[in-house]
Amino acid sequence: GVGESCNHCIGSHHQQVALLPPESRSKELKKRTCRHGSSAGVLAMGEPGQLQGTTLIDDGCICFFSSSSRYLLCAPLLAKAVGGMAWERASPDHWCFLLLLLFGVRAVTYQGWCIFSNMLFLNRRRLIVRDGVDFEQIDKEWHWDNFLILQLWLAAMAMYAFPSLRHLPLWDARGAAVALLLHVGVTEPLFYLLHRALHRGQLFSGYHSLHHSSRILQPTTALRKQNLDRCLYVSRDDDGTARAAAGFATPLEILAISALMAVPVAAACAAGLGSACLLVGYTLAFDSLRAMGHCNVEVFPGWLFQALPPARYLIGTPTYHTIHHTTKDSNFCLFMPLFDLLGGTLNDKSWELQKKNSAGTDEIPGFVFLVHIVDVMASLHSNLRSRSHASVPYRATAMTVLVWPLAFVIMLMMWAWSKTFVFTFYRLRGRLFQTWVVPRHGFQYFLPFAKDGINRQIETAILRANKMGVKVVSLAALNKVGPSVVCAELHAVCRIADHQMLRCCHLSLTDLIDRGAVQNEALNGGGTLFVKKHPGLRVRLVHGNTLTAAVILREIPEGTAEVFLTGATSKLGRAIALYLCRKRVRVMFVVPHIMRFRRDCTYGRFIYLNTDERGLGFCVVGRGVVHAATPTASEERFIDVDRIDVAPAGHFALPPVRGAAHHALPPGYIPFTAVLNRRHAIFLNDVRGLGACEYTLGRGVVHACHAGGVVHFLEGYEHHEVGAIDVDRIDVVWEAALRHGLRPA
């Protein structure tokens, strides 16, 4: 029952599975679903954990809802609310607005707790399970908010069934007291009994085990068992017949928890003591306590329960519930451990572990990747905004545009007050690897007055890592370059045969980073500044460009005798050119002057320099906006070469290109698509807890400079890799990377 993947997903779909071992990729590709709602695409293998739809089609596959189309289920309530305002002005009915508002606030509540649990700069010392949430768990919990939609409709049906609920007073203190008593006397004990029952026999294996399958507790884990997209899955008989089967978090648990939530409020309303504040307040308090218990961060100080011993039986802590997920035979209560005490299922180590976790101890990473923020839009590609969004390669969406003003304000605040902070982490072969963020956006690196401040931020981070005992710090992107870009490809004017000229007039910041064009040493000399200023550094500083050069060089086909190279005056381009010359490969490029290559004259006969565009018989144009003029047209026309590289027949283009885009170009040009989806990147193997994509790269893929630092750490190199690239070490680093299981993306 495997269908074709939809066109929107096919590229990223395979990238996302590439981090898995080869034997697992085929299975994962088959069971992964398309989130764009393609009717042609999508698959169902018999595992319910990956299915996201409910409509069977003829061949037994499933046509899934897209990620956002399920919210259309809220449309009737919205239409009712708007219609009531428009046509019932005499007696407007606001209950639909109240329910929709409560739905939104509940979603924000859970999302807020998710953001809190991902604030490593704030709470990494109080993590309970010190491991990251991986892509598999994120995918399983992708539609965590489906239960909110169901409960929204349950509430709407209650409003229709009992019209008196539509006209509740704003507040009644008596109703709040009744609800509190009923929660303690009814909801808590019933949940305890239900929870114990769900841990027995078929109820656990067929239903509740899905909730316990997450390795790391997250606020959304509290709701996994309630996801509607797990209510139906496809199994096949021996004859291949597709059948819908119930199980694995059916509506049973959803309805049960909804009924338990409703008891206190419904009873208060039935007694004539209900209020709108009670409805909203009890629901949000219930959600907040559930999310807190699953946040994997110990939020209660240890002294609280020492000073007030009875409090330990009145409120469950995140550590308390984590023990339940670890042992599965203790700590069954909803919010009050009192019922575990009465039922004999209280774990004796609960408070000892809670005290230990609340004390907070910091784990020292072996490797740190020091990055910066690309731009304001890219700053939203973060698990501090949405871990689901961060788990797929970055692309601008309507939501990122809507929240851009908020991101801009945060950028200004970070510029004024923020220091380098811990952003993400993962584990490689048992060692902790972290990503730290310099709180600066890409454009700030091009402001002359910002240079000293940026260097201070980087220097402070390096000294902090040195004091902590970090072994290797790898500098990313602009953290090792400068604010002034003077590269040949930015101003080269190239003539092809007798035709009109092509001129590269613009490259975006992202393109410059990806292509290695920005390699001016003005900021800190590729890390040299810090090594010279602090000669006693124990932490090793790495720019990672040696492995970047190796990855690029390995993309050149065997037997290539001639290469035209853009960016030849950059640090990376210069190293590639010299390496190719040593291999007796003819290298051609345009440079403003030849001084940078004069001292490397050993292989000078293989370097062809040209400081004048006249007479140049070939051209490679990078991504960006190209002005192109045809031989018959006097006016310039624009070609959006977000997808074009241009090279003459018989020549090889760096970076490598793939496919063909037949744009209208003058005779003699060969167009290629330059979809740089690899961007000189590396797959990491044996990784645990990696749940965020590195900018536009796929899952499990990191930039080569990141991987270069990883290799430096794994090999235990004692030297600093700063300044110019050592051409002699390109092959050494490449072989070391392969030895450790790293491979080009």
Wavefront OBJ file of the C-alpha trace (Angstrom):
o trace
v 0.000 0.000 0.000
v 2.725 2.475 -0.868
v 1.711 5.422 -3.020
v 3.812 8.034 -4.771
v 5.066 10.942 -2.668
v 3.673 14.333 -3.544
v 5.848 16.790 -5.438
v 6.065 19.138 -2.452
v 7.549 16.508 -0.185
v 9.721 14.274 -2.358
v 12.971 16.182 -1.845
v 12.761 16.853 1.858
v 11.173 13.452 2.448
v 14.313 11.593 1.439
v 16.554 14.086 3.193
v 14.675 13.560 6.432
v 15.192 9.796 6.303
v 18.844 9.980 5.296
v 20.100 10.150 8.863
v 18.813 6.645 9.539
v 20.937 3.516 9.065
v 20.614 2.066 5.541
v 18.573 -0.916 6.706
v 15.975 1.414 8.287
v 15.598 3.933 5.476
v 13.390 1.831 3.218
v 10.927 1.104 5.996
v 10.844 4.723 7.130
v 10.359 6.016 3.585
v 7.362 3.747 3.239
v 5.674 4.701 6.475
v 6.369 8.463 6.409
v 3.392 10.481 5.286
v 2.982 13.539 3.158
v 2.009 16.645 5.100
v 0.813 18.561 2.061
v -2.391 16.557 1.637
v -1.521 15.230 -1.793
v -4.263 12.925 -3.029
v -1.728 11.072 -5.167
v 0.723 10.494 -2.529
v 0.809 8.847 0.559
v 1.291 5.664 2.161
v 0.283 3.406 4.849
v 2.251 0.512 6.229
v 0.618 -1.164 9.239
v 2.236 1.023 11.877
v -0.264 3.430 13.400
v 2.317 5.760 14.873
v 2.973 7.471 11.541
v -0.487 7.770 10.044
v -2.110 11.171 9.858
v -5.422 10.787 8.074
v -8.737 9.028 8.055
v -9.887 8.499 4.464
v -9.385 5.156 2.748
v -9.016 5.200 -1.024
v -9.407 2.462 -3.594
v -5.936 0.922 -3.517
v -5.918 0.637 0.253
v -3.692 3.638 0.826
v -4.696 6.594 2.911
v -5.253 10.112 1.682
v -4.130 12.245 4.584
v -5.209 15.644 5.749
v -2.544 18.294 5.429
v -0.991 19.663 8.583
v -3.369 22.607 8.799
v -6.551 21.429 7.088
v -7.804 19.806 10.280
v -8.354 23.288 11.677
v -11.182 23.633 9.177
v -13.159 21.588 11.676
v -13.321 24.786 13.705
v -14.851 26.702 10.790
v -18.522 25.989 11.640
v -18.070 27.418 15.121
v -16.322 30.464 13.711
v -19.117 30.920 11.165
v -21.694 30.638 13.946
v -19.867 33.234 16.029
v -19.495 35.693 13.150
v -23.043 35.087 11.958
v -24.419 35.707 15.416
v -22.647 39.055 15.590
v -23.917 40.063 12.154
v -27.542 38.912 12.245
v -28.395 38.611 15.923
v -27.313 42.005 17.172
v -30.298 42.324 19.447
v -29.170 39.347 21.547
v -25.702 38.324 20.410
v -24.541 34.881 21.484
v -20.880 34.951 22.499
v -20.418 31.350 23.598
v -18.825 30.311 20.292
v -16.279 33.087 20.639
v -15.588 31.960 24.194
v -14.955 28.368 23.118
v -12.710 29.391 20.221
v -10.789 31.774 22.455
v -10.341 29.030 25.037
v -9.158 26.678 22.280
v -6.482 29.175 21.244
v -5.350 29.918 24.796
v -5.061 26.201 25.559
v -2.868 25.689 22.498
v -0.689 28.624 23.541
v -0.424 27.168 27.052
v 0.979 23.875 25.822
v 3.203 25.627 23.302
v 4.503 27.903 26.042
v 5.499 24.936 28.184
v 7.206 23.378 25.142
v 9.201 26.565 24.646
v 10.105 26.609 28.325
v 11.347 23.023 28.205
v 13.593 23.945 25.245
v 15.166 26.971 26.944
v 18.488 25.264 27.603
v 20.109 28.553 28.555
v 17.631 28.731 31.430
v 16.969 25.182 32.555
v 19.640 22.797 31.203
v 20.953 22.239 34.756
v 17.511 21.040 35.887
v 16.766 18.631 33.052
v 15.464 15.335 34.379
v 16.325 13.097 31.434
v 19.445 14.599 29.903
v 18.822 13.662 26.339
v 17.326 15.467 23.379
v 14.028 14.897 21.614
v 14.764 13.237 18.282
v 12.991 13.475 14.939
v 11.099 10.225 15.462
v 9.406 11.482 18.608
v 8.652 14.856 17.032
v 6.950 13.122 14.108
v 4.912 10.907 16.396
v 3.696 13.936 18.320
v 3.301 16.156 15.259
v -0.459 16.658 15.557
v -0.463 16.874 19.334
v -3.293 19.413 19.335
v -5.892 17.175 17.709
v -7.390 16.431 21.122
v -8.086 20.158 21.539
v -10.264 20.101 18.438
v -12.225 17.123 19.714
v -12.738 18.676 23.139
v -13.786 21.911 21.457
v -16.589 20.044 19.718
v -17.522 18.170 22.876
v -17.884 21.517 24.632
v -19.924 22.903 21.729
v -22.307 19.941 21.887
v -22.687 20.475 25.623
v -23.563 24.120 24.987
v -26.243 23.080 22.501
v -27.602 20.351 24.788
v -27.754 22.611 27.843
v -28.618 26.178 26.763
v -28.195 27.465 30.304
v -24.429 27.025 29.889
v -24.451 29.819 27.304
v -25.413 32.436 29.894
v -23.111 31.733 32.811
v -22.209 34.616 35.129
v -18.683 35.904 35.050
v -17.675 34.660 38.508
v -19.063 32.736 41.468
v -16.689 31.887 44.321
v -19.005 29.155 45.593
v -18.725 27.323 42.291
v -14.927 27.454 42.465
v -15.005 25.878 45.939
v -17.363 23.128 44.764
v -15.175 22.408 41.731
v -12.068 22.150 43.907
v -13.746 19.684 46.260
v -15.038 17.594 43.365
v -11.638 17.556 41.716
v -10.015 16.200 44.883
v -12.872 13.866 45.754
v -13.902 12.583 42.319
v -11.536 13.426 39.452
v -8.283 12.530 41.223
v -9.331 9.091 42.568
v -11.134 8.125 39.348
v -8.111 9.068 37.256
v -5.876 7.057 39.587
v -8.043 3.952 39.172
v -8.346 4.439 35.412
v -4.596 4.949 35.055
v -3.816 1.761 36.963
v -6.282 -0.121 34.760
v -4.613 1.220 31.615
v -1.343 -0.351 32.753
v -2.758 -3.847 32.649
v -2.876 -6.373 29.832
v -4.542 -5.425 26.590
v -5.416 -1.941 27.774
v -1.721 -1.135 28.039
v -0.417 -2.948 24.958
v -3.288 -1.843 22.747
v -3.866 1.673 24.028
v -1.726 3.276 26.714
v 1.669 2.009 25.490
v 1.693 4.718 22.817
v 1.856 7.359 25.532
v 4.813 5.568 27.115
v 6.732 5.085 23.864
v 8.303 8.560 23.985
v 11.836 8.472 25.364
v 11.805 12.083 26.535
v 8.806 13.612 28.256
v 7.531 16.790 26.666
v 4.354 18.818 27.265
v 2.987 17.350 24.034
v 3.721 13.843 25.319
v 0.924 14.366 27.829
v -1.406 14.396 24.836
v 0.068 11.789 22.541
v -2.349 9.204 23.721
v -5.131 11.571 22.717
v -4.172 12.152 19.094
v -7.008 11.593 16.651
v -4.604 10.688 13.872
v -3.762 7.495 15.760
v -7.391 6.440 16.051
v -7.308 4.643 12.717
v -4.595 2.714 11.018
v -4.366 0.345 8.128
v -3.539 -3.325 8.503
v -3.520 -5.924 5.787
v -4.778 -9.465 5.770
v -2.778 -12.262 4.222
v -4.585 -11.681 0.945
v -3.525 -8.031 0.910
v -6.907 -6.607 1.794
v -6.635 -3.278 3.598
v -8.649 -3.032 6.771
v -9.241 -0.250 9.247
v -8.487 -1.290 12.797
v -9.181 0.379 16.078
v -6.519 0.599 18.722
v -3.447 2.509 19.704
v -4.983 5.505 21.420
v -8.540 5.259 20.286
v -11.065 7.859 21.468
v -11.478 5.778 24.629
v -8.737 7.672 26.458
v -9.783 10.996 24.971
v -13.348 10.612 26.128
v -12.271 9.325 29.534
v -9.971 12.251 30.283
v -12.562 14.682 28.902
v -15.225 13.257 31.196
v -12.935 13.508 34.213
v -12.143 17.119 33.335
v -15.832 17.915 32.988
v -16.996 16.492 36.334
v -16.082 19.446 38.617
v -17.289 22.138 36.214
v -20.443 20.284 35.181
v -21.412 19.587 38.778
v -20.905 23.213 39.776
v -23.019 24.358 36.831
v -25.719 21.805 37.636
v -25.899 23.238 41.146
v -26.353 26.718 39.714
v -22.887 27.817 40.832
v -21.075 27.742 37.504
v -19.310 30.714 35.944
v -17.311 31.598 32.856
v -14.185 32.138 34.967
v -14.591 28.668 36.465
v -14.881 27.084 33.021
v -11.820 28.862 31.665
v -9.758 28.806 34.858
v -10.223 25.119 35.659
v -9.469 24.076 32.084
v -6.283 26.142 31.871
v -5.136 25.019 35.323
v -5.693 21.391 34.315
v -3.727 21.904 31.086
v -0.896 23.757 32.821
v -0.409 21.071 35.461
v -0.492 18.313 32.833
v 2.057 20.123 30.680
v 4.269 20.904 33.672
v 4.329 17.258 34.725
v 5.659 16.278 31.310
v 8.089 19.143 30.680
v 11.283 17.231 31.655
v 12.444 20.182 33.764
v 12.255 20.192 37.556
v 10.479 23.442 38.341
v 10.036 23.077 42.115
v 12.920 23.962 44.460
v 14.022 21.184 46.766
v 13.711 23.327 49.893
v 9.961 23.709 49.357
v 9.183 20.120 50.299
v 11.682 20.162 53.147
v 10.069 23.254 54.635
v 6.516 21.998 53.965
v 6.544 18.169 54.025
v 2.759 17.826 53.488
v 3.112 19.686 50.173
v 4.784 16.665 48.595
v 1.439 14.823 48.727
v -0.568 17.700 47.286
v 1.316 18.421 44.056
v 3.169 16.086 41.721
v 6.468 17.308 40.321
v 7.934 16.652 36.854
v 10.450 14.302 38.494
v 7.591 12.447 40.159
v 5.835 11.743 36.864
v 9.084 10.938 35.050
v 9.610 8.110 37.536
v 6.213 6.750 36.490
v 7.329 6.683 32.852
v 10.570 4.979 33.864
v 9.173 2.268 36.139
v 5.577 2.012 34.843
v 4.529 0.484 38.174
v 4.386 3.495 40.492
v 3.302 7.146 40.731
v -0.018 6.795 38.893
v -1.725 9.913 40.247
v -3.025 12.810 38.169
v -1.733 15.764 40.197
v -1.846 14.648 43.850
v 0.618 11.974 45.113
v -1.708 11.497 48.082
v -3.599 8.879 46.085
v -0.411 6.947 45.315
v 0.281 6.951 49.038
v -3.210 5.613 49.749
v -2.944 3.056 46.947
v 0.518 1.833 47.907
v 2.119 2.863 44.597
v 4.250 5.766 45.791
v 7.896 5.412 44.734
v 10.153 5.929 47.746
v 12.873 7.622 45.685
v 10.609 10.358 44.340
v 11.664 13.145 46.708
v 15.327 12.191 46.783
v 15.482 12.406 42.986
v 13.439 15.602 43.006
v 15.935 17.223 45.368
v 18.844 16.078 43.199
v 17.281 17.372 39.983
v 16.292 20.699 41.505
v 19.855 21.288 42.757
v 21.005 21.645 39.158
v 24.325 20.375 37.859
v 25.828 21.344 34.539
v 27.198 18.713 32.177
v 30.340 19.752 30.319
v 30.157 19.349 26.532
v 33.128 17.992 24.654
v 32.409 20.028 21.523
v 30.708 23.376 20.911
v 29.557 24.707 17.541
v 29.452 28.506 17.784
v 26.872 29.863 15.350
v 25.083 33.148 14.729
v 21.575 33.966 13.502
v 21.316 34.266 9.721
v 18.510 36.831 9.580
v 15.305 37.843 11.316
v 13.151 35.392 9.382
v 15.565 32.522 9.954
v 15.558 33.238 13.689
v 12.024 31.842 13.713
v 13.370 28.456 12.578
v 13.947 27.454 16.154
v 12.593 25.069 18.756
v 12.136 28.177 20.890
v 9.263 28.976 18.556
v 8.101 25.566 17.324
v 9.995 22.317 17.525
v 7.948 20.914 14.616
v 8.993 23.822 12.410
v 12.616 23.457 13.523
v 12.613 19.733 12.729
v 12.302 20.331 8.977
v 14.577 22.398 6.704
v 13.946 26.115 6.933
v 11.620 27.832 4.523
v 9.596 30.978 4.953
v 5.933 30.417 5.703
v 2.919 32.633 6.226
v 3.250 32.168 9.972
v 6.866 33.369 9.991
v 5.788 36.484 8.121
v 3.040 37.138 10.666
v 5.366 36.894 13.663
v 8.246 38.729 11.967
v 7.584 41.988 13.898
v 7.947 40.123 17.179
v 11.182 38.533 15.957
v 12.472 41.973 14.989
v 11.807 43.302 18.489
v 13.573 40.275 19.981
v 16.514 40.944 17.667
v 16.826 44.477 19.045
v 16.626 43.190 22.616
v 19.304 40.585 21.936
v 21.508 43.238 20.372
v 21.188 45.363 23.489
v 21.401 42.829 26.312
v 21.923 39.227 25.283
v 25.051 37.107 25.648
v 26.035 33.895 23.907
v 23.659 31.124 24.989
v 23.184 27.370 24.667
v 20.705 26.611 21.899
v 20.576 22.868 21.149
v 22.461 19.720 22.001
v 22.861 16.134 20.894
v 24.963 13.144 21.845
v 27.467 11.439 19.610
v 28.938 8.188 20.895
v 28.080 9.061 24.439
v 29.614 12.542 24.417
v 27.667 15.776 24.734
v 27.820 18.175 21.780
v 26.214 21.610 22.027
v 25.371 24.494 19.721
v 25.875 27.967 21.164
v 24.459 31.072 19.530
v 26.173 34.441 19.294
v 23.171 36.808 19.618
v 23.877 38.632 16.383
v 22.124 38.495 13.030
v 23.952 38.214 9.742
v 23.512 41.812 8.639
v 25.186 43.026 11.832
v 28.476 41.451 10.738
v 28.540 43.919 7.855
v 28.216 46.972 10.094
v 31.719 48.416 10.652
v 30.911 49.691 14.137
v 29.668 46.223 15.230
v 32.977 44.432 14.639
v 34.466 44.892 18.113
v 31.239 43.953 19.872
v 30.912 40.751 17.866
v 34.508 39.791 18.579
v 33.902 40.370 22.282
v 30.907 38.050 22.176
v 32.931 35.349 20.412
v 35.914 35.815 22.716
v 33.727 35.603 25.816
v 32.187 32.369 24.545
v 35.621 30.871 23.830
v 36.941 31.802 27.276
v 33.796 30.402 28.882
v 34.259 27.128 27.007
v 37.920 27.080 27.993
v 37.012 27.540 31.661
v 34.365 24.810 31.508
v 36.756 22.287 30.019
v 35.339 22.066 26.499
v 37.770 20.353 24.137
v 36.891 21.917 20.767
v 35.022 25.046 19.653
v 34.131 25.282 15.964
v 33.365 28.708 14.491
v 30.452 28.871 12.069
v 29.908 31.081 9.039
v 30.501 34.764 9.750
v 31.984 34.146 13.196
v 35.283 33.430 11.475
v 35.140 35.976 8.665
v 34.686 39.716 8.335
v 32.276 42.510 7.551
v 33.982 43.549 4.336
v 33.497 41.374 1.271
v 35.919 41.823 -1.613
v 35.566 38.735 -3.763
v 36.166 38.259 -7.444
v 32.759 36.791 -8.134
v 31.011 39.894 -6.758
v 32.462 42.225 -9.368
v 33.785 39.992 -12.143
v 32.586 40.903 -15.608
v 33.020 37.946 -17.920
v 32.703 37.778 -21.696
v 31.664 34.588 -23.426
v 32.846 34.358 -27.046
v 31.537 37.337 -28.992
v 28.261 37.667 -27.129
v 27.123 40.287 -24.684
v 28.367 40.156 -21.098
v 26.942 38.555 -17.986
v 27.472 40.416 -14.751
v 26.824 39.055 -11.258
v 25.415 42.103 -9.516
v 24.017 40.613 -6.292
v 24.537 37.664 -3.977
v 22.512 37.298 -0.806
v 24.127 36.758 2.563
v 22.948 33.161 2.603
v 24.492 32.501 -0.806
v 27.796 33.986 0.293
v 27.898 31.746 3.335
v 26.903 28.633 1.408
v 29.342 29.115 -1.437
v 32.311 30.046 0.699
v 32.473 33.465 -0.946
v 32.618 35.376 2.321
v 36.066 34.512 3.609
v 37.584 37.891 4.340
v 39.747 37.611 7.445
v 38.995 41.138 8.699
v 36.877 40.110 11.693
v 39.220 37.785 13.555
v 41.451 36.158 10.971
v 39.486 32.933 10.947
v 40.041 32.601 14.704
v 43.711 33.626 14.630
v 42.999 36.740 16.696
v 41.867 34.714 19.706
v 44.684 32.182 19.508
v 47.291 34.946 19.469
v 45.559 36.936 22.196
v 45.198 33.897 24.468
v 48.159 31.594 23.779
v 47.329 29.452 26.803
v 43.943 28.280 25.521
v 43.266 24.655 26.377
v 40.195 24.544 24.162
v 41.056 24.008 20.509
v 39.661 26.536 18.060
v 38.552 25.248 14.662
v 37.154 26.965 11.567
v 36.268 23.635 9.936
v 37.048 24.810 6.418
v 39.572 22.038 5.853
v 36.767 19.484 5.751
v 34.625 21.900 3.733
v 37.350 22.019 1.087
v 37.619 18.234 1.158
v 33.873 17.807 0.607
v 33.885 20.192 -2.352
v 36.904 18.515 -3.901
v 35.312 15.072 -3.623
v 32.337 16.313 -5.616
v 34.537 16.899 -8.655
v 34.182 13.921 -11.030
v 37.156 11.644 -11.456
v 39.238 12.444 -14.487
v 38.362 16.137 -14.584
v 41.257 17.933 -16.214
v 40.024 21.506 -16.159
v 38.021 23.488 -13.598
v 36.721 27.030 -13.587
v 36.549 28.206 -9.988
v 34.529 31.062 -8.538
v 35.591 32.609 -5.262
v 39.235 31.854 -5.962
v 40.466 34.771 -3.857
v 38.698 33.503 -0.751
v 40.425 31.343 1.832
v 38.426 28.328 0.757
v 38.763 28.993 -2.965
v 42.513 29.488 -2.702
v 42.977 26.163 -0.901
v 40.851 24.335 -3.471
v 42.785 25.885 -6.342
v 46.155 24.924 -4.869
v 45.000 21.393 -4.092
v 43.758 20.902 -7.652
v 47.008 22.230 -9.032
v 48.926 19.697 -6.974
v 46.752 17.049 -8.600
v 47.709 18.430 -12.035
v 44.216 19.788 -12.683
v 44.025 22.965 -14.733
v 42.335 25.722 -12.681
v 40.940 28.893 -14.211
v 39.463 31.908 -12.481
v 39.244 35.679 -12.541
v 41.118 37.632 -9.850
v 41.594 41.367 -9.285
v 45.317 40.801 -8.729
v 47.691 37.861 -8.474
v 49.534 38.718 -5.259
v 47.656 36.145 -3.228
v 48.915 33.352 -5.476
v 52.449 34.587 -6.238
v 54.008 32.853 -3.252
v 52.417 29.552 -4.271
v 54.411 29.251 -7.458
v 55.394 25.586 -7.214
v 52.445 24.608 -9.352
v 52.105 27.939 -11.082
v 51.941 26.423 -14.544
v 48.564 24.934 -13.645
v 47.076 28.282 -12.536
v 45.602 30.509 -15.219
v 45.016 34.028 -13.928
v 43.146 36.824 -15.625
v 42.825 40.295 -14.144
v 40.883 41.554 -17.153
v 37.598 40.161 -18.346
v 38.590 40.522 -21.999
v 39.464 37.300 -23.719
v 37.857 35.103 -21.101
v 36.117 32.227 -22.844
v 34.001 30.845 -20.032
v 31.887 31.971 -17.114
v 30.173 30.515 -14.094
v 27.605 32.774 -12.435
v 26.547 32.125 -8.849
v 23.072 32.251 -7.409
v 21.443 35.636 -7.131
v 20.120 38.130 -9.675
v 21.863 38.194 -13.019
v 21.664 40.916 -15.624
v 21.764 39.191 -18.989
v 21.669 40.780 -22.401
v 21.036 38.892 -25.609
v 23.144 39.575 -28.728
v 20.111 41.136 -30.378
v 18.739 43.197 -27.508
v 20.213 46.444 -26.299
v 18.248 46.561 -23.073
v 19.099 44.340 -20.127
v 16.672 41.704 -18.967
v 16.584 40.052 -15.583
v 16.886 36.340 -15.065
v 16.015 35.067 -11.646
v 18.884 32.645 -11.244
v 17.854 31.377 -7.926
v 18.233 28.139 -9.846
v 20.866 28.816 -12.551
v 24.549 28.268 -13.024
v 26.062 29.014 -16.427
v 29.105 27.260 -17.842
v 30.420 26.520 -21.348
v 30.330 23.038 -22.768
v 33.164 20.814 -21.587
v 33.807 22.697 -18.359
v 32.962 21.755 -14.788
v 31.224 24.136 -12.408
v 31.838 24.513 -8.691
v 29.703 24.227 -6.623
v 28.337 21.142 -8.404
v 24.980 21.537 -10.081
v 22.178 19.148 -10.776
v 19.509 18.945 -13.415
v 18.753 21.354 -16.225
v 16.664 24.485 -16.455
v 16.137 25.520 -20.050
v 15.946 29.265 -19.618
v 16.223 31.500 -22.653
v 19.926 32.357 -22.795
v 22.181 33.522 -25.618
v 23.626 30.838 -27.912
v 26.665 29.127 -26.469
v 25.421 29.051 -22.888
v 24.652 25.860 -21.034
v 22.113 26.379 -18.232
v 22.027 24.219 -15.120
v 19.896 24.298 -12.024
v 21.969 25.118 -8.990
v 19.733 23.847 -6.275
v 22.317 23.789 -3.525
v 20.382 21.435 -1.312
v 23.608 19.861 -0.094
v 25.586 23.044 0.500
v 28.769 21.115 1.294
v 27.152 19.243 4.127
v 27.848 16.077 6.091
v 25.672 13.325 7.524
v 26.299 12.514 11.179
v 25.983 8.903 12.286
v 25.395 7.463 15.761
v 23.606 10.643 16.844
v 21.076 10.665 19.675
v 18.732 13.462 20.601
v 19.086 15.479 17.397
v 15.717 17.083 16.692
v 16.423 20.292 14.778
v 17.571 20.915 11.224
v 20.564 23.122 10.631
v 19.008 25.969 8.663
v 18.056 24.695 5.171
v 19.801 21.343 5.503
v 17.927 18.089 5.862
v 17.529 15.991 8.942
v 20.724 14.597 10.375
v 22.798 16.835 8.102
v 25.213 19.513 9.290
v 27.414 22.001 7.503
v 30.893 20.771 6.717
v 32.508 23.298 9.059
v 30.383 21.841 11.870
v 31.473 18.332 10.948
v 35.070 19.542 10.716
v 34.959 20.476 14.375
v 33.404 17.113 15.227
v 36.258 15.317 13.453
v 38.785 17.503 15.260
v 37.247 16.422 18.566
v 36.890 12.734 17.722
v 40.478 12.539 16.479
v 41.786 14.333 19.544
v 43.859 16.801 17.511
v 45.906 19.131 19.697
v 46.422 21.948 17.186
v 44.221 24.960 16.446
v 42.710 25.000 12.967
v 42.635 28.750 12.363
v 43.718 31.150 9.653
v 44.563 29.836 6.199
v 43.612 26.293 5.243
v 46.521 23.863 5.368
v 46.318 22.169 1.981
v 48.441 19.282 3.253
v 45.740 18.359 5.774
v 42.771 18.209 3.399
v 43.213 14.499 2.677
v 44.066 13.757 6.315
v 40.861 15.328 7.600
v 38.779 13.704 4.880
v 40.071 10.232 5.701
v 39.459 10.869 9.404
v 35.865 11.887 8.657
v 35.246 8.691 6.705
v 36.847 6.667 9.461
v 34.301 8.038 11.927
v 31.349 7.273 9.679
v 30.725 10.801 8.388
v 29.814 11.088 4.729
v 28.818 13.819 2.272
v 25.147 14.700 2.190
l 1 2 3 4 5 6 7 8 9 10 11 12 13 14 15 16 17 18 19 20 21 22 23 24 25 26 27 28 29 30 31 32 33 34 35 36 37 38 39 40 41 42 43 44 45 46 47 48 49 50 51 52 53 54 55 56 57 58 59 60 61 62 63 64 65 66 67 68 69 70 71 72 73 74 75 76 77 78 79 80 81 82 83 84 85 86 87 88 89 90 91 92 93 94 95 96 97 98 99 100 101 102 103 104 105 106 107 108 109 110 111 112 113 114 115 116 117 118 119 120 121 122 123 124 125 126 127 128 129 130 131 132 133 134 135 136 137 138 139 140 141 142 143 144 145 146 147 148 149 150 151 152 153 154 155 156 157 158 159 160 161 162 163 164 165 166 167 168 169 170 171 172 173 174 175 176 177 178 179 180 181 182 183 184 185 186 187 188 189 190 191 192 193 194 195 196 197 198 199 200 201 202 203 204 205 206 207 208 209 210 211 212 213 214 215 216 217 218 219 220 221 222 223 224 225 226 227 228 229 230 231 232 233 234 235 236 237 238 239 240 241 242 243 244 245 246 247 248 249 250 251 252 253 254 255 256 257 258 259 260 261 262 263 264 265 266 267 268 269 270 271 272 273 274 275 276 277 278 279 280 281 282 283 284 285 286 287 288 289 290 291 292 293 294 295 296 297 298 299 300 301 302 303 304 305 306 307 308 309 310 311 312 313 314 315 316 317 318 319 320 321 322 323 324 325 326 327 328 329 330 331 332 333 334 335 336 337 338 339 340 341 342 343 344 345 346 347 348 349 350 351 352 353 354 355 356 357 358 359 360 361 362 363 364 365 366 367 368 369 370 371 372 373 374 375 376 377 378 379 380 381 382 383 384 385 386 387 388 389 390 391 392 393 394 395 396 397 398 399 400 401 402 403 404 405 406 407 408 409 410 411 412 413 414 415 416 417 418 419 420 421 422 423 424 425 426 427 428 429 430 431 432 433 434 435 436 437 438 439 440 441 442 443 444 445 446 447 448 449 450 451 452 453 454 455 456 457 458 459 460 461 462 463 464 465 466 467 468 469 470 471 472 473 474 475 476 477 478 479 480 481 482 483 484 485 486 487 488 489 490 491 492 493 494 495 496 497 498 499 500 501 502 503 504 505 506 507 508 509 510 511 512 513 514 515 516 517 518 519 520 521 522 523 524 525 526 527 528 529 530 531 532 533 534 535 536 537 538 539 540 541 542 543 544 545 546 547 548 549 550 551 552 553 554 555 556 557 558 559 560 561 562 563 564 565 566 567 568 569 570 571 572 573 574 575 576 577 578 579 580 581 582 583 584 585 586 587 588 589 590 591 592 593 594 595 596 597 598 599 600 601 602 603 604 605 606 607 608 609 610 611 612 613 614 615 616 617 618 619 620 621 622 623 624 625 626 627 628 629 630 631 632 633 634 635 636 637 638 639 640 641 642 643 644 645 646 647 648 649 650 651 652 653 654 655 656 657 658 659 660 661 662 663 664 665 666 667 668 669 670 671 672 673 674 675 676 677 678 679 680 681 682 683 684 685 686 687 688 689 690 691 692 693 694 695 696 697 698 699 700 701 702 703 704 705 706 707 708 709 710 711 712 713 714 715 716 717 718 719 720 721 722 723 724 725 726 727 728 729 730 731 732 733 734 735 736 737 738 739 740 741 742 743 744 745
